[in-house]
Amino acid sequence: MFSELLGSWVPRAVIEEVKQLLPSKPKYLDLGCGDGDLTSKIAEIIEASEVFGIDNDEKALVKASKRGIVMFKCDLDKHSLPFSDDSFDLITAFEVIEHLANPRNILRESLRILRSGGLLIIETPNAIGCASRFISDQLKLMAISGSTSLKDLLAEAREARGFNPQSLRIELIDIGFRILKIYGVPHVPQGLPSTLVALEEIREHEISTAPHIVAIAKKP
């Protein structure tokens, strides 16, 4: 399946697929929504009736609010989400869980505030696919800066200790979700004007080196 990317490695085809599983005019929450640009695109595709966002950055809260998103400030590592049980039809988290020390917190909270049959979409770098890219990027930074020590430049490499398709599958199932699909998303080849990418469905027990993964999970 080929798809354009909406941003943050989120394929339009995945959102359109999810739309078919949602009720009419769904209630939508985006975790770590930043300035709300991607949130607004997805809300338009699914024809959301209400759109909410969570972020911990003050500037992001202001920018997203200007797009009509109802924003809340929250530390996703530590805090409960400020919503009642069974509140949402769709929750998304793009490029979020790999940055959290305690990703299980938002997964448990997402299960709590989703309605029965509600959907969660997680997009994150694939730990199997991104480790070599991370090391390559750091070596390039060394060459540019003239540093002689890789240790001097290594930021906390949470992506390299993050999730792969099967560890994410296991984590979501352990929390209480049912996995509908997991896709591998490739990088767009440099020099090509098209933003179309070929999505790879990753089934149970399969390994993928795609640099990004997108999981669609359902609350029973």
C-alpha positions in Angstrom: 0.0 0.0 0.0 1.3 3.4 -1.0 0.5 6.6 1.0 1.5 10.2 1.3 2.8 11.3 4.7 0.8 13.9 6.6 3.8 14.7 8.9 5.8 13.0 11.6 5.8 9.8 9.5 2.1 9.5 9.8 0.6 8.0 6.5 -2.7 9.5 5.3 -3.8 6.0 4.3 -3.6 4.9 7.9 -5.8 7.8 9.1 -8.3 7.1 6.3 -8.3 3.4 7.2 -9.0 4.3 10.9 -11.8 6.7 9.9 -13.8 3.7 8.5 -13.7 2.2 12.0 -14.7 5.3 13.9 -18.3 6.6 14.6 -19.5 9.6 12.8 -18.1 12.9 14.2 -15.7 11.2 16.6 -14.2 12.9 19.7 -10.4 13.1 19.2 -7.4 13.6 21.5 -3.7 14.1 20.4 -1.0 13.4 23.0 2.1 15.6 22.6 0.4 17.5 19.8 3.0 20.4 19.6 1.7 23.3 17.5 -1.4 21.3 16.4 -0.6 21.3 12.7 -0.8 17.5 12.3 -3.6 17.3 14.8 -5.7 19.7 12.7 -5.0 17.7 9.5 -6.2 14.4 11.1 -9.2 16.1 12.7 -10.3 17.3 9.3 -9.9 13.8 7.7 -11.9 12.0 10.4 -14.4 14.9 10.6 -14.0 15.1 14.4 -16.7 16.8 16.4 -14.3 17.9 19.2 -10.5 18.1 19.1 -8.3 18.1 22.2 -4.6 18.2 22.7 -2.0 17.6 25.4 1.4 19.1 25.6 3.9 20.3 28.3 5.3 23.2 26.3 3.7 26.7 26.8 4.4 27.9 23.3 2.9 24.8 21.8 -0.2 25.3 24.0 -0.7 28.8 22.6 -0.1 27.9 19.0 -2.4 24.8 19.1 -5.1 26.8 20.9 -5.1 29.3 18.0 -6.1 26.4 15.7 -9.2 25.7 17.7 -7.8 22.8 19.6 -8.8 22.5 23.3 -5.4 22.3 25.0 -4.3 21.0 28.4 -0.8 21.1 29.9 0.3 17.7 31.3 3.5 15.8 32.0 2.8 12.5 30.2 5.4 10.7 32.2 3.8 11.4 35.6 0.3 12.7 35.4 -3.1 11.2 34.9 -4.8 12.6 31.8 -7.4 15.3 32.8 -10.4 13.4 31.3 -13.1 11.1 32.6 -13.2 7.5 31.8 -14.7 6.5 28.4 -14.3 10.0 26.9 -12.7 9.6 23.4 -13.2 7.7 20.2 -9.6 8.2 18.9 -6.3 9.0 20.7 -3.0 9.5 18.8 0.6 9.9 20.0 3.2 10.7 17.3 6.9 10.7 18.1 6.0 10.7 21.8 6.5 7.4 23.6 10.2 7.1 22.8 10.9 10.3 24.7 9.1 9.1 27.9 10.8 7.5 30.9 7.5 5.8 31.7 5.5 5.2 28.5 3.2 2.8 30.2 1.6 5.7 32.0 0.1 7.2 28.8 -0.8 3.8 27.5 -2.8 2.9 30.6 -4.4 6.3 30.7 -5.3 6.1 27.0 -7.0 2.8 27.7 -8.9 4.3 30.6 -10.3 7.4 28.7 -11.1 5.6 25.4 -14.6 4.5 24.9 -15.2 0.8 24.3 -14.2 0.1 20.7 -12.1 3.3 20.7 -8.8 3.4 18.8 -5.2 4.4 19.7 -2.6 5.2 17.0 1.0 5.2 18.1 3.8 6.3 15.8 7.4 5.9 17.0 10.9 5.2 15.5 11.6 1.5 15.2 14.5 0.7 17.6 15.7 -2.0 15.2 15.6 0.3 12.2 16.9 3.6 13.7 20.0 2.6 15.7 22.4 2.7 12.7 20.9 6.0 11.6 21.4 7.5 15.1 25.1 6.4 15.2 25.6 7.7 11.6 24.1 11.1 12.6 26.3 11.4 15.6 29.4 10.6 13.6 28.5 13.3 11.1 28.1 15.8 14.0 31.6 14.8 15.2 33.0 15.5 11.8 31.3 18.9 11.7 32.2 20.0 15.2 35.7 18.6 15.2 35.0 16.7 18.4 37.3 13.8 19.1 35.0 12.0 21.5 31.7 10.4 20.6 30.7 10.7 24.2 30.8 14.5 24.0 28.1 14.5 21.4 25.8 11.6 22.4 22.4 13.0 23.4 20.3 10.5 25.4 19.6 8.0 22.7 16.1 7.0 23.8 15.1 6.1 20.3 17.9 3.4 20.3 16.3 2.0 23.5 12.7 2.4 22.4 10.3 0.1 20.8 10.4 -2.3 17.8 7.2 -3.7 16.2 7.0 -6.8 18.5 7.9 -5.1 21.8 5.3 -2.4 21.1 2.8 -5.1 20.2 3.5 -6.9 23.5 3.3 -3.7 25.5 0.0 -2.7 24.1 -1.5 -6.2 24.6 -0.2 -6.3 28.2 -1.9 -2.9 28.9 -5.2 -4.4 27.6 -5.4 -3.3 24.0 -6.2 -5.5 21.0 -3.8 -4.9 18.0 -5.5 -4.3 14.7 -2.4 -3.6 12.6 1.2 -2.4 12.7 2.9 -0.8 9.7 6.5 -0.1 8.9 7.0 3.4 7.4 10.2 4.0 5.3 12.1 7.2 4.8 11.3 9.2 1.6 14.3 8.7 -0.7 16.4 11.9 -1.1 15.9 13.7 -4.3 12.5 12.4 -5.0 9.7 15.1 -5.2 7.0 12.7 -4.2 6.0 12.1 -0.6 4.5 8.7 -1.4 5.9 5.8 0.6 5.3 2.1 0.5 3.8 0.9 3.8 4.8 -2.6 5.1 2.3 -4.5 7.2 4.2 -6.1 10.1 2.5 -9.2 11.4 2.9 -11.0 14.7 6.4 -12.5 15.1 7.7 -10.6 12.1 10.8 -8.4 12.2 11.1 -5.2 10.3 13.9 -2.7 9.8 11.6 0.1 8.6 12.8 3.3 10.4 9.3 4.1 11.8 6.4 2.1 13.0 2.7 2.9 13.3 0.4 0.8 15.5 -3.4 0.8 15.5 -4.8 -0.7 18.7 -8.4 -1.0 19.9 -10.0 -0.9 23.4 -12.1 -4.0 23.7 
